[in-house]
Amino acid sequence: MTLEQLGELKRTPKIDKQISRFRRWLPKKPMRLDKETLPDLEENDCYTAPFSQQRIHHFIIHNKDTFFNNATRSRIVHHILQRIKYEEGKNKIGK
């Protein structure tokens, strides 16, 4: 359905009622954190930093294959592939 066709639709009390119900269902301030729903997220004691091979001796690594979880491995691969050349030329790098 095109925007022109949407504009031609007749608004009926039933449609108005459904729109009103949908608007009430939507959060009033969708970009604000609801502290009652997610109380654990108020204070985050988690900090991150780039991985450095030079500081690997600070970690106890039982298995090098599982040191990074799958999500972190995926981000590392994505980071590398974005910066690797795939074609000859000045600006031909991954995007």
N, CA, C and O atoms as a GROMACS GRO file, in nm:
protein
  380
    1MET      N    1   0.085  -0.117   0.000
    1MET     CA    2   0.000   0.000   0.000
    1MET      C    3   0.090   0.124   0.000
    1MET      O    4   0.183   0.133   0.080
    2THR      N    5   0.061   0.217  -0.088
    2THR     CA    6   0.142   0.338  -0.099
    2THR      C    7   0.095   0.442   0.003
    2THR      O    8  -0.011   0.427   0.063
    3LEU      N    9   0.175   0.546   0.021
    3LEU     CA   10   0.136   0.653   0.113
    3LEU      C   11   0.010   0.725   0.065
    3LEU      O   12  -0.072   0.768   0.146
    4GLU      N   13  -0.004   0.738  -0.066
    4GLU     CA   14  -0.124   0.802  -0.121
    4GLU      C   15  -0.248   0.720  -0.085
    4GLU      O   16  -0.352   0.776  -0.050
    5GLN      N   17  -0.237   0.589  -0.096
    5GLN     CA   18  -0.350   0.503  -0.063
    5GLN      C   19  -0.382   0.509   0.086
    5GLN      O   20  -0.498   0.504   0.126
    6LEU      N   21  -0.278   0.520   0.169
    6LEU     CA   22  -0.301   0.532   0.313
    6LEU      C   23  -0.376   0.659   0.346
    6LEU      O   24  -0.463   0.659   0.434
    7GLY      N   25  -0.343   0.768   0.277
    7GLY     CA   26  -0.411   0.895   0.301
    7GLY      C   27  -0.557   0.891   0.261
    7GLY      O   28  -0.637   0.967   0.314
    8GLU      N   29  -0.592   0.804   0.167
    8GLU     CA   30  -0.730   0.793   0.119
    8GLU      C   31  -0.818   0.708   0.209
    8GLU      O   32  -0.940   0.709   0.194
    9LEU      N   33  -0.758   0.634   0.303
    9LEU     CA   34  -0.838   0.550   0.392
    9LEU      C   35  -0.929   0.636   0.479
    9LEU      O   36  -0.889   0.741   0.528
   10LYS      N   37  -1.051   0.589   0.497
   10LYS     CA   38  -1.145   0.661   0.582
   10LYS      C   39  -1.121   0.620   0.726
   10LYS      O   40  -1.109   0.501   0.758
   11ARG      N   41  -1.115   0.720   0.812
   11ARG     CA   42  -1.098   0.690   0.954
   11ARG      C   43  -1.236   0.664   1.013
   11ARG      O   44  -1.328   0.744   1.001
   12THR      N   45  -1.245   0.550   1.076
   12THR     CA   46  -1.371   0.512   1.139
   12THR      C   47  -1.349   0.509   1.289
   12THR      O   48  -1.235   0.506   1.335
   13PRO      N   49  -1.457   0.510   1.366
   13PRO     CA   50  -1.440   0.501   1.512
   13PRO      C   51  -1.361   0.376   1.554
   13PRO      O   52  -1.286   0.380   1.652
   14LYS      N   53  -1.379   0.267   1.481
   14LYS     CA   54  -1.307   0.144   1.514
   14LYS      C   55  -1.156   0.163   1.494
   14LYS      O   56  -1.076   0.122   1.578
   15ILE      N   57  -1.118   0.224   1.381
   15ILE     CA   58  -0.976   0.249   1.354
   15ILE      C   59  -0.920   0.347   1.456
   15ILE      O   60  -0.809   0.328   1.507
   16ASP      N   61  -0.997   0.453   1.488
   16ASP     CA   62  -0.952   0.550   1.588
   16ASP      C   63  -0.930   0.483   1.724
   16ASP      O   64  -0.835   0.515   1.795
   17LYS      N   65  -1.019   0.390   1.759
   17LYS     CA   66  -1.006   0.319   1.886
   17LYS      C   67  -0.879   0.233   1.886
   17LYS      O   68  -0.807   0.228   1.986
   18GLN      N   69  -0.851   0.165   1.774
   18GLN     CA   70  -0.731   0.082   1.766
   18GLN      C   71  -0.604   0.167   1.772
   18GLN      O   72  -0.507   0.130   1.837
   19ILE      N   73  -0.606   0.280   1.704
   19ILE     CA   74  -0.490   0.371   1.707
   19ILE      C   75  -0.469   0.422   1.849
   19ILE      O   76  -0.356   0.427   1.897
   20SER      N   77  -0.577   0.460   1.915
   20SER     CA   78  -0.568   0.509   2.052
   20SER      C   79  -0.513   0.401   2.145
   20SER      O   80  -0.428   0.430   2.230
   21ARG      N   81  -0.560   0.278   2.130
   21ARG     CA   82  -0.511   0.167   2.213
   21ARG      C   83  -0.362   0.142   2.188
   21ARG      O   84  -0.286   0.116   2.281
   22PHE      N   85  -0.323   0.149   2.062
   22PHE     CA   86  -0.181   0.129   2.027
   22PHE      C   87  -0.094   0.239   2.089
   22PHE      O   88   0.014   0.210   2.140
   23ARG      N   89  -0.140   0.362   2.083
   23ARG     CA   90  -0.063   0.474   2.141
   23ARG      C   91  -0.049   0.459   2.293
   23ARG      O   92   0.056   0.490   2.348
   24ARG      N   93  -0.154   0.411   2.359
   24ARG     CA   94  -0.145   0.389   2.504
   24ARG      C   95  -0.046   0.277   2.536
   24ARG      O   96   0.020   0.278   2.639
   25TRP      N   97  -0.038   0.179   2.446
   25TRP     CA   98   0.053   0.066   2.466
   25TRP      C   99   0.199   0.110   2.453
   25TRP      O  100   0.286   0.056   2.521
   26LEU      N  101   0.225   0.207   2.366
   26LEU     CA  102   0.363   0.255   2.348
   26LEU      C  103   0.412   0.325   2.474
   26LEU      O  104   0.334   0.392   2.542
   27PRO      N  105   0.542   0.311   2.506
   27PRO     CA  106   0.594   0.382   2.623
   27PRO      C  107   0.593   0.533   2.600
   27PRO      O  108   0.612   0.579   2.487
   28LYS      N  109   0.570   0.609   2.707
   28LYS     CA  110   0.565   0.755   2.696
   28LYS      C  111   0.701   0.812   2.659
   28LYS      O  112   0.711   0.903   2.576
   29LYS      N  113   0.804   0.760   2.720
   29LYS     CA  114   0.941   0.806   2.694
   29LYS      C  115   1.026   0.683   2.660
   29LYS      O  116   1.090   0.627   2.748
   30PRO      N  117   1.026   0.641   2.535
   30PRO     CA  118   1.089   0.514   2.499
   30PRO      C  119   1.241   0.511   2.513
   30PRO      O  120   1.299   0.403   2.522
   31MET      N  121   1.306   0.624   2.516
   31MET     CA  122   1.452   0.625   2.522
   31MET      C  123   1.505   0.638   2.665
   31MET      O  124   1.626   0.648   2.684
   32ARG      N  125   1.419   0.638   2.762
   32ARG     CA  126   1.462   0.647   2.902
   32ARG      C  127   1.460   0.509   2.967
   32ARG      O  128   1.370   0.428   2.941
   33LEU      N  129   1.559   0.483   3.051
   33LEU     CA  130   1.570   0.355   3.120
   33LEU      C  131   1.467   0.348   3.232
   33LEU      O  132   1.461   0.437   3.318
   34ASP      N  133   1.387   0.244   3.232
   34ASP     CA  134   1.291   0.222   3.338
   34ASP      C  135   1.362   0.150   3.452
   34ASP      O  136   1.390   0.030   3.442
   35LYS      N  137   1.392   0.221   3.559
   35LYS     CA  138   1.470   0.166   3.669
   35LYS      C  139   1.394   0.057   3.745
   35LYS      O  140   1.456  -0.028   3.808
   36GLU      N  141   1.262   0.060   3.741
   36GLU     CA  142   1.185  -0.045   3.808
   36GLU      C  143   1.193  -0.177   3.731
   36GLU      O  144   1.199  -0.284   3.791
   37THR      N  145   1.194  -0.168   3.600
   37THR     CA  146   1.199  -0.288   3.517
   37THR      C  147   1.339  -0.349   3.517
   37THR      O  148   1.354  -0.471   3.522
   38LEU      N  149   1.442  -0.265   3.510
   38LEU     CA  150   1.580  -0.311   3.503
   38LEU      C  151   1.664  -0.248   3.614
   38LEU      O  152   1.750  -0.164   3.586
   39PRO      N  153   1.641  -0.286   3.740
   39PRO     CA  154   1.714  -0.221   3.850
   39PRO      C  155   1.864  -0.252   3.850
   39PRO      O  156   1.942  -0.172   3.901
   40ASP      N  157   1.905  -0.365   3.793
   40ASP     CA  158   2.046  -0.402   3.795
   40ASP      C  159   2.131  -0.314   3.704
   40ASP      O  160   2.253  -0.311   3.718
   41LEU      N  161   2.069  -0.244   3.612
   41LEU     CA  162   2.145  -0.164   3.517
   41LEU      C  163   2.174  -0.022   3.567
   41LEU      O  164   2.238   0.055   3.496
   42GLU      N  165   2.128   0.012   3.687
   42GLU     CA  166   2.151   0.147   3.738
   42GLU      C  167   2.300   0.175   3.754
   42GLU      O  168   2.350   0.277   3.707
   43GLU      N  169   2.369   0.086   3.820
   43GLU     CA  170   2.513   0.103   3.841
   43GLU      C  171   2.584  -0.015   3.778
   43GLU      O  172   2.560  -0.130   3.814
   44ASN      N  173   2.669   0.014   3.684
   44ASN     CA  174   2.739  -0.092   3.614
   44ASN      C  175   2.885  -0.092   3.657
   44ASN      O  176   2.956   0.008   3.637
   45ASP      N  177   2.930  -0.200   3.716
   45ASP     CA  178   3.069  -0.211   3.759
   45ASP      C  179   3.156  -0.278   3.653
   45ASP      O  180   3.263  -0.329   3.684
   46CYS      N  181   3.111  -0.278   3.532
   46CYS     CA  182   3.183  -0.344   3.425
   46CYS      C  183   3.252  -0.239   3.339
   46CYS      O  184   3.191  -0.142   3.294
   47TYR      N  185   3.380  -0.260   3.316
   47TYR     CA  186   3.457  -0.168   3.233
   47TYR      C  187   3.524  -0.249   3.123
   47TYR      O  188   3.557  -0.366   3.143
   48THR      N  189   3.544  -0.189   3.008
   48THR     CA  190   3.608  -0.258   2.898
   48THR      C  191   3.727  -0.179   2.848
   48THR      O  192   3.737  -0.058   2.869
   49ALA      N  193   3.816  -0.250   2.783
   49ALA     CA  194   3.935  -0.188   2.724
   49ALA      C  195   3.980  -0.274   2.607
   49ALA      O  196   3.947  -0.393   2.603
   50PRO      N  197   4.053  -0.218   2.513
   50PRO     CA  198   4.103  -0.299   2.402
   50PRO      C  199   4.195  -0.410   2.451
   50PRO      O  200   4.269  -0.393   2.548
   51PHE      N  201   4.190  -0.524   2.383
   51PHE     CA  202   4.277  -0.635   2.418
   51PHE      C  203   4.419  -0.605   2.372
   51PHE      O  204   4.440  -0.555   2.262
   52SER      N  205   4.515  -0.636   2.457
   52SER     CA  206   4.655  -0.613   2.423
   52SER      C  207   4.732  -0.744   2.443
   52SER      O  208   4.733  -0.800   2.553
   53GLN      N  209   4.795  -0.791   2.338
   53GLN     CA  210   4.874  -0.914   2.344
   53GLN      C  211   4.988  -0.899   2.446
   53GLN      O  212   5.030  -0.998   2.505
   54GLN      N  213   5.036  -0.779   2.466
   54GLN     CA  214   5.148  -0.756   2.558
   54GLN      C  215   5.108  -0.781   2.704
   54GLN      O  216   5.195  -0.805   2.787
   55ARG      N  217   4.981  -0.775   2.734
   55ARG     CA  218   4.937  -0.795   2.873
   55ARG      C  219   4.872  -0.932   2.895
   55ARG      O  220   4.804  -0.952   2.996
   56ILE      N  221   4.892  -1.023   2.804
   56ILE     CA  222   4.828  -1.154   2.814
   56ILE      C  223   4.875  -1.231   2.938
   56ILE      O  224   4.804  -1.319   2.987
   57HIS      N  225   4.993  -1.199   2.988
   57HIS     CA  226   5.045  -1.268   3.107
   57HIS      C  227   4.963  -1.236   3.232
   57HIS      O  228   4.978  -1.304   3.334
   58HIS      N  229   4.878  -1.134   3.228
   58HIS     CA  230   4.793  -1.098   3.343
   58HIS      C  231   4.671  -1.191   3.355
   58HIS      O  232   4.602  -1.187   3.456
   59PHE      N  233   4.645  -1.272   3.254
   59PHE     CA  234   4.526  -1.355   3.251
   59PHE      C  235   4.561  -1.502   3.268
   59PHE      O  236   4.665  -1.548   3.223
   60ILE      N  237   4.472  -1.574   3.335
   60ILE     CA  238   4.486  -1.718   3.348
   60ILE      C  239   4.409  -1.779   3.232
   60ILE      O  240   4.286  -1.773   3.228
   61ILE      N  241   4.481  -1.837   3.138
   61ILE     CA  242   4.417  -1.891   3.018
   61ILE      C  243   4.435  -2.042   3.018
   61ILE      O  244   4.546  -2.093   3.000
   62HIS      N  245   4.325  -2.113   3.040
   62HIS     CA  246   4.330  -2.259   3.039
   62HIS      C  247   4.325  -2.313   2.897
   62HIS      O  248   4.388  -2.415   2.866
   63ASN      N  249   4.251  -2.246   2.811
   63ASN     CA  250   4.236  -2.292   2.673
   63ASN      C  251   4.235  -2.170   2.582
   63ASN      O  252   4.141  -2.090   2.586
   64LYS      N  253   4.338  -2.156   2.500
   64LYS     CA  254   4.347  -2.039   2.413
   64LYS      C  255   4.235  -2.034   2.310
   64LYS      O  256   4.200  -1.927   2.261
   65ASP      N  257   4.178  -2.150   2.276
   65ASP     CA  258   4.071  -2.153   2.177
   65ASP      C  259   3.940  -2.096   2.232
   65ASP      O  260   3.855  -2.053   2.154
   66THR      N  261   3.924  -2.094   2.363
   66THR     CA  262   3.800  -2.043   2.422
   66THR      C  263   3.822  -1.917   2.504
   66THR      O  264   3.734  -1.878   2.580
   67PHE      N  265   3.937  -1.853   2.490
   67PHE     CA  266   3.965  -1.732   2.567
   67PHE      C  267   3.865  -1.621   2.534
   67PHE      O  268   3.815  -1.555   2.625
   68PHE      N  269   3.836  -1.600   2.405
   68PHE     CA  270   3.733  -1.504   2.364
   68PHE      C  271   3.605  -1.580   2.336
   68PHE      O  272   3.607  -1.687   2.276
   69ASN      N  273   3.492  -1.524   2.380
   69ASN     CA  274   3.365  -1.589   2.348
   69ASN      C  275   3.331  -1.563   2.201
   69ASN      O  276   3.398  -1.485   2.135
   70ASN      N  277   3.227  -1.629   2.152
   70ASN     CA  278   3.192  -1.620   2.009
   70ASN      C  279   3.157  -1.478   1.966
   70ASN      O  280   3.192  -1.437   1.856
   71ALA      N  281   3.088  -1.404   2.051
   71ALA     CA  282   3.050  -1.267   2.015
   71ALA      C  283   3.174  -1.179   2.000
   71ALA      O  284   3.182  -1.099   1.907
   72THR      N  285   3.269  -1.194   2.091
   72THR     CA  286   3.392  -1.114   2.084
   72THR      C  287   3.473  -1.154   1.962
   72THR      O  288   3.529  -1.068   1.893
   73ARG      N  289   3.480  -1.283   1.934
   73ARG     CA  290   3.552  -1.329   1.814
   73ARG      C  291   3.490  -1.269   1.688
   73ARG      O  292   3.560  -1.228   1.597
   74SER      N  293   3.358  -1.265   1.685
   74SER     CA  294   3.288  -1.210   1.569
   74SER      C  295   3.321  -1.062   1.552
   74SER      O  296   3.343  -1.016   1.440
   75ARG      N  297   3.324  -0.986   1.662
   75ARG     CA  298   3.358  -0.843   1.654
   75ARG      C  299   3.502  -0.823   1.609
   75ARG      O  300   3.531  -0.730   1.534
   76ILE      N  301   3.593  -0.909   1.654
   76ILE     CA  302   3.733  -0.899   1.613
   76ILE      C  303   3.745  -0.923   1.463
   76ILE      O  304   3.814  -0.848   1.393
   77VAL      N  305   3.679  -1.027   1.414
   77VAL     CA  306   3.685  -1.058   1.270
   77VAL      C  307   3.624  -0.944   1.189
   77VAL      O  308   3.679  -0.904   1.087
   78HIS      N  309   3.512  -0.890   1.234
   78HIS     CA  310   3.448  -0.778   1.165
   78HIS      C  311   3.542  -0.658   1.160
   78HIS      O  312   3.555  -0.593   1.057
   79HIS      N  313   3.606  -0.629   1.272
   79HIS     CA  314   3.702  -0.517   1.280
   79HIS      C  315   3.816  -0.536   1.179
   79HIS      O  316   3.854  -0.442   1.110
   80ILE      N  317   3.869  -0.656   1.172
   80ILE     CA  318   3.980  -0.685   1.079
   80ILE      C  319   3.932  -0.674   0.934
   80ILE      O  320   3.999  -0.612   0.851
   81LEU      N  321   3.818  -0.735   0.904
   81LEU     CA  322   3.769  -0.735   0.766
   81LEU      C  323   3.731  -0.596   0.717
   81LEU      O  324   3.739  -0.568   0.597
   82GLN      N  325   3.692  -0.508   0.807
   82GLN     CA  326   3.661  -0.371   0.766
   82GLN      C  327   3.785  -0.297   0.720
   82GLN      O  328   3.776  -0.205   0.638
   83ARG      N  329   3.899  -0.335   0.770
   83ARG     CA  330   4.021  -0.259   0.744
   83ARG      C  331   4.116  -0.324   0.644
   83ARG      O  332   4.217  -0.265   0.608
   84ILE      N  333   4.084  -0.445   0.600
   84ILE     CA  334   4.174  -0.516   0.510
   84ILE      C  335   4.144  -0.476   0.365
   84ILE      O  336   4.028  -0.455   0.328
   85LYS      N  337   4.248  -0.467   0.283
   85LYS     CA  338   4.230  -0.433   0.142
   85LYS      C  339   4.172  -0.552   0.067
   85LYS      O  340   4.214  -0.666   0.088
   86TYR      N  341   4.077  -0.525  -0.018
   86TYR     CA  342   4.020  -0.632  -0.099
   86TYR      C  343   4.032  -0.604  -0.248
   86TYR      O  344   3.999  -0.689  -0.330
   87GLU      N  345   4.079  -0.485  -0.284
   87GLU     CA  346   4.096  -0.448  -0.424
   87GLU      C  347   4.215  -0.355  -0.435
   87GLU      O  348   4.252  -0.288  -0.338
   88GLU      N  349   4.274  -0.351  -0.551
   88GLU     CA  350   4.383  -0.257  -0.574
   88GLU      C  351   4.323  -0.116  -0.581
   88GLU      O  352   4.218  -0.096  -0.642
   89GLY      N  353   4.389  -0.023  -0.521
   89GLY     CA  354   4.342   0.115  -0.527
   89GLY      C  355   4.360   0.183  -0.393
   89GLY      O  356   4.379   0.119  -0.290
   90LYS      N  357   4.352   0.313  -0.396
   90LYS     CA  358   4.379   0.393  -0.277
   90LYS      C  359   4.274   0.371  -0.168
   90LYS      O  360   4.309   0.350  -0.052
   91ASN      N  361   4.148   0.377  -0.204
   91ASN     CA  362   4.040   0.370  -0.104
   91ASN      C  363   3.962   0.240  -0.109
   91ASN      O  364   3.847   0.236  -0.067
   92LYS      N  365   4.021   0.136  -0.158
   92LYS     CA  366   3.951   0.008  -0.173
   92LYS      C  367   3.975  -0.079  -0.051
   92LYS      O  368   4.054  -0.173  -0.055
   93ILE      N  369   3.906  -0.047   0.059
   93ILE     CA  370   3.915  -0.129   0.180
   93ILE      C  371   3.774  -0.175   0.216
   93ILE      O  372   3.676  -0.126   0.159
   94GLY      N  373   3.764  -0.269   0.309
   94GLY     CA  374   3.634  -0.322   0.348
   94GLY      C  375   3.541  -0.216   0.401
   94GLY      O  376   3.585  -0.117   0.459
   95LYS      N  377   3.415  -0.238   0.381
   95LYS     CA  378   3.314  -0.142   0.429
   95LYS      C  379   3.203  -0.215   0.498
   95LYS      O  380   3.108  -0.154   0.546
   0.00000   0.00000   0.00000
